[in-house]
């Protein structure tokens, strides 16, 4: 990968202003909250980047407090301000122990998970607690699942224990992560797979650099993680490295640079020198003395953007993501691609809505007529590929897919939410049976529709969802219609 792509990122740690308190984080998965935060960012209330999840509450609440509502402020912005402020005040309570719980039941959990946090097993019971202090935050959650996909019935997902060091948070977490502007998928890191345990280093502030040489970047964020993968894979207990730097040089433009790698693991070289070779890009077989025996790792890298040009004053945003599966000339190559457009508005002066249309191609060199199959998310050494506990770490459609989707989200002043997602696609287009693909060994044509509704009551939040998916196997010609349903309750402490 690019020798300079992220090596300079570590130098940024010496360039932070002092911070005085720890900042709890928003884990990926809440579409209503993400809709509100993105609406506030597009309007100019929130000034920092918003496409790297988890997000720190600190800069979001600071921007909200600094904003003054005036007469021209749209009703959906006013409502979003109230909802995000209330949620933030609830989740950042200091020196107070509070508890949460969740119970869900599902018939056939979704095969392709979008940003929303839907059940992963047929039945789930979750309970946890949160404690925030000036310099320390802890949110510990435990889950028990009935018939989980990965056969791990007990887990501690969505947990974090972190300390504040200046403007940085350093801790251990299993938070859901999402890197990029897409709503139906991220090509490099999504919540499709379960979150892996990781040491995480995240910036708690999004303030711009004060030096004239870097101030043009505008508000910026940096996230680094060192994770550990499961033992039940071709290279047991492989390590996972991820780094993302995103910034807003214009109030209407956000740019993200992402890089991830699988390295180390049983039987693989695992010292500091190997990590340095991986970091600077000295890891391609055939380059110097690099062979399959000492190749540092399996890497992905690329960039994404989200731009709100507001043509003729219309609330429109366009976004895209290009992730390279390989490297050529110290730059990512063999790109996977994703592009989308979204719009927002108000219905009946009550419902804030967001609609999006998105396309993703997950074969290498997706833009060419002769795109390469069995390349993306696969690797000759790390043969389990870019997957964790049976699911793709990147896009939920896994490798060699073409997927088009359209979605609609509507949220009212009381945070009640309606959501719908329509999806058409071709999975595993490589043709020959591919046992590495996490969804299907053979090609499939799919069409699906999912509906979801959430509403808050005095006793907690109830979410209900239903979906149908039509699956046609390309080789056998057989067709199947899958129905799914879930019901979930979550406490409102």
N, C-alpha and C positions, 0 to 999 in steps of 0.2 A: 504494500500500500504506500501511499505518498509519504516519503521520508519526513516531510515537514507538516503533514496534514494535522496532526494533533500533538506532536512533540512539544510545541510551544505552549500547549495548554497547561502543563505543569508549572510553567513560569508564572501563570496568572495567580497562583496561590499567594504570591508575595505582594499582590497589588490590591488587597482588600482594605476597606475602612473598618473601624472597630464597630462591633455590634454588641448590644447589651443583653439580649435575651434569645433563648432558643425559640425556634419556630416550628410548630406542628405542621405536618404535611397532609395534603389531599391525595389519597391514592386514586389511581385510575378506576373508572367504572361507573361513576354517577353522571349520566348524560344530561340530566336537568341542570345540575350544578355547572357542568362544563359549558352548556349552552349559555347560561347566565354570565359566566366569566368571560367567554368569548365575545358576547354582546357588549360587555363593559369595556373590553379591550378595543373592539372595533370603534366604539364611540369615543375612546380617548380617556376613559376613567382609569382603567388599568394600563400602566405604561410599560410594564415588563413583558417578556416572552411568556407565551401560554401554551406552547406545544410540547413541553417536556413534563410529563407526569411521572412521579408525584410533583405537585406544586407546593411551594412554601406559602403558608398563610400570611406571614409577616408583611411582605411587600404588597400583597393584594389588599389587606386591611388598611395599610398606610395610604395607598392610593385612594381608597374609598373615603377615608376620613378627610383627605385633602380636597375632595371634589365637592363643589357647591352646586346644588340643584337650582336651575333657573327656569323661567317660563318655557323656553323652547325645548327643554329636555323631554324626549319622547316618553310616553307612558311605559313602554316595555323596559326602558333603561331605568326609570324610577322603580319599577317593580323588581327588576333584577338587583338593583342596589340594595333594596330592603331585604331580599331573600339571601343574598351573599353575605351581607353584614350580620344578619341573624345567625346564619350557619357558622360564620367565622367566630363570632363571639361565643357560640356554644362550644366549638371544638378547641378554642384556645384558652379556656378557663384555666387560670394559674393556681397552683397549690390547692387543687381540689380533685379528689379521686372520684371519677364517675365511670359508670358501667354501661355496657351495651350488650345486646343479644340479638340473634337472628335465627329463624327457623324457616326452612323451605322444603318443598316437595316438588319433584319434577318427573314428568314422563318423557324420556328420551331428551336429555340435555342437548343443546344446540351443537351441531358439528362444527360450524364456523362461527366463532365468537367475535362480535364486533366490540366497540368500546364499552358497551353496557356490561354490568356485572351480574350475569344470570347464574343460576345454580350449576354446579359442576357434577353433582351426583343426584341420584333419585331422591335422597333425603339428606338433609344437613341440619345440624344443630351447632350454633356458634355462640360463644360468650367471651367477653374480655373486659379489660379495664384500661383507662387512660389516666396518666398523670403528667402535668406540665409544670415546669419550674422556670426560673429565669435563665438557667443554662442547661436544662436537662428536660427531655421529653421521653415518655415511655407509653407505648400502646401495644398491649399484648393480647392476642386473640387466639383462641383454640377452637378447632372444629372437629366434629365427628360426623362422618359421612356413611350413608348406606349405599353400597354398590358404586364406589367411585371408579372413574375411568382407569386410574392408574393403580388401583387396588390398595392405595394408602388411605386407610379409614380415619386415621388420626393425624392432624396437621396443625401448624401454627401460622398459616398464611395471614396476610394483612397485618403483620406485627412490625414494630420498630422500636429500638432503644437507641437513642442518639444524644450526643452532647454538643453544645455550641462552642466553637473555637473561633473567635472573631466573627467574621461574616459567613462562616462555614459550619455545616452540621456534619459530624462524623459519627457513624453508628453501624449497627447491624440490623438488617431489615429483611422482611419477606413481603414488601409492599408490591401491589400491582403497578406495573410500569407501562408507559405508552410513549413512544418517541415519534413525533411527526404530526402533521395536520389532518390526516385522514380520519374519517368517522367509522368506516367499515373495516379498516385494517391499517396496519403499519408494516412496511416491508422489512424493517430491521428489528423492532422490539415492540411487541404488543402484549395484551393480557390474554391472548389465545391460550398460551401455555400457562401453567401455574407459575407463580413467582418463585424463583430459586433463592435460597438463603445467600445473602451477600453483605460484604462490608461496603458501605456506601459513603461517598463524600459528595455533598450537595451544597451549592451556594444558597444562602438564606436571604441575600439581598440581590436586587436586579439593577442597582444604580450603575450609571455609565462611568467609564473611566474618566478621570479628571485630566490626564495628560492629553495634549493636542494630537499626539500621534495615534491614539486609540479612541478618542472621544467620539469619532465619527461612527463607531460601532453602535452607539446608543445603549440603551439598557441591555444587559446581557446576563446569561445564566450558564452554569457549568455543572454537569453531573457525571460522576465517575463511580463505577461499581466493580468489585471483585467478587464474583459469585462462584459457587461450587455446584456442579451438576450431579446427577444421581449415579449410583453404582451400577445399576442395571442397564448398561450400554456397552458398545463395542470397546471404547476406552473408558473404563470405570473412573468415576470421580474426576472427570476432566474439569479444568477451571474455566471460568467465563469472565472475560474482561469487556467492559463497555465504557465509552466516553462520549458525551454529547455536549457541544457548545452551541448555543443559539443566541441570537441578538436581533435587535430592531433598529436598523440604521434610519428608518423612516417610521413614522407612526402607523403607516399603512402597510408596512412590509416587515415580515419576520423571516429570518433565514436560520436553518439548523444544519449543523455538521455532525455526523454521527459515525462512530466506529465501534465495532465489536469483534471479539475473537474468542475462539475455543483453543485452549492450550493446556499443556501439562497433562496430568492424569497418569494412571498406572501404566508403567512401561514406557513413558515418554519423558524426554528431557524436561527439567523443571526448575532450573536454577535462574539466578538473576540475569545471567548473560543471555539465556534463552528469551526472557521477557524483554530485554533491551532490543534483541534482534527483531522480535515481534513488533515492538513499539515503533522502531524506525523503518520497518518494512523490509528487513533483510530475511525474507522467509519464503521465497519462491524456489521450488526445485529447479536446478539447472543454473541458478545464479551463484557462481562461486562454488563453495563446498556444500551447499544445501542439498540434502537427499531426503528420501522418505523416512530415514532413520532419525535425522536430526532436525527435520522441518519444524519450526517453532509452533505453528498453529494454523487454524482455519479462520480467515478473516472476511468481514464484510465492512464496507465503508461507503459513504455517499452524502448527499445533501437533500434538503427539502426547503420549500418556501410556502408562505401564505401571504397573498397580496389582496388588499381591499381597494381597488381603484375607484369605486363608486362612480361608474359612468352615468352621466346625466343625473347624478344624485341618487342612483339606485343602490340599495344595500346589497351588493354582490361581492363575493370573495372568490378567488381562484387559488388553487393550491396544487402542489405536486411534490413527488419524492422520487429520486433516482438513487438506487443502491447498487454498487458494484460487487459482484461475486468474486472478482479476481482483480489483479493489478497489472498495469502495463505502463511503462515509463513513469513509475512512481505516482500514478493516478489510478483511481478505481476504473474498472472496465467490466465488460459483459453485464451491462446494467439490467436490473429489474426496474419496472416503472409503475408509478401510480399518479393519477391526475383526478382532480375533482373541481366542482363549482358548488357554491352554496349561497343561499339568500336568507334574509330574516325579515320579520314584519310583525304586525299585530292584527289579530282577528277579533272583531266585536269589542274592541277597546278593552279586551280582557286577557286574551291568550297571546303570549309571546311565542312565535313559531320560528323554526329553522328547517329549511329543506335543503337537501344535498343530492348530488349525483356524482358517482365515483366509478372509476375504472382502474383495474390493476392487472398487470401482466407479470407473471412470476417465473418466466423462463429467461435464461441468460440471453442478452441482446434481444430483448422482447420487441424492439422496434424494427427489427429486420424481418424480411420475408422468410429467411432461413434461421429463425431463432433456435437456440441450442437447448435440447432436452436433457434431463437427468444431470443438470449442472447446478442449478440454483439450490441452495440449502443442503447440498450433498458435498462429500469430501472423500478423497481416497484413503486418508489416514483415519480421520474421525468419521467412521462409516455410519454411525447412527445419524450423523448430519446435524444440521442446525435445528435441533428439536430437543425438548425437555419433557420427560414423563409422557411421551406418546403424542405430543402436539408440537406444531411448528412454533418456534420462538418469534418468527417474523409474521408474515401474512397468514391468516387462518386457512387460506386455500392451499397452502403448501406450494411445492414446486410445480412448474409447467402448467399453470392455470391462467385462464382469462376470465375475469369476473367483472360484471357491471352491476352496480347497485344504486338504489335510490332510497332516501330516507326522509322521514318527517318527524319532527319533535315539536310538541306544543306544551307550554307550561303556563299555568295561571298564577294569579297573585298569591294564592295559598300553597304554591309549589306542587299542585296536582299536575301529573304529567300523562300525556298520551304520546305514543311513539309507534312508528311503523317502518319496516324495512322490506323492500322488494329486491330480490337478487336473481340474476341469471348468470350462468357461467359454464365453462368447460374445465373440468379438473383432470390433472395428470394426463395431459395431451400427448405424452411421449409414446403411447401406443402399447409397447411391450409391457408385460407385468412388471411393476416396480414395487418391491416389498418395502422400500424405505419410505414411500409416501405415507403420511400419517392418516390420510382420509380414505384413499382407495388405491389398490394395486393396479387397477386398469382405468382406462379413461371413462369419465362420466359427464353427462350433460345434466345440469341441475337448474331448477327454478324453485324459488322459495318465497314465502311471505310470512313475516312475523309481526304480531301486534302486541303491545304492552301498555298497561295502565298502572300508575302508582298514585296513591292518595294517602294523606296524613290524617290520623285520628288522634284522640287524646291518649289512646293506649299504644300508639306506634304507627308505623307506616306499612300499608298493605300494597304489595305489587302482584299483579297477575299478568300472565302472558300466554299466548297461544301462537302456534305456527304450523305451517304445512310445507313440505318439501317434496318435489317430484324429482326422482332420480332415474336416469336412463343409462344403463351400462352400454358403452360403445361396442364392446366385443360381443356380448351375448345378445344384445338387443332387448333385454328384460327391463321392465319399468316397475318402479316401486313408489308408492306414496307414503311418506312418513308424516305422522301427526305428532306434535309435541305440545306440552302444556306445563306451566309451573305456577306455583302459588308461594308467596314469601311474606313473612312478617319480620319487621325490624323495629327494635325499641327506639324511642325518641328521647332518650335522656339528654 
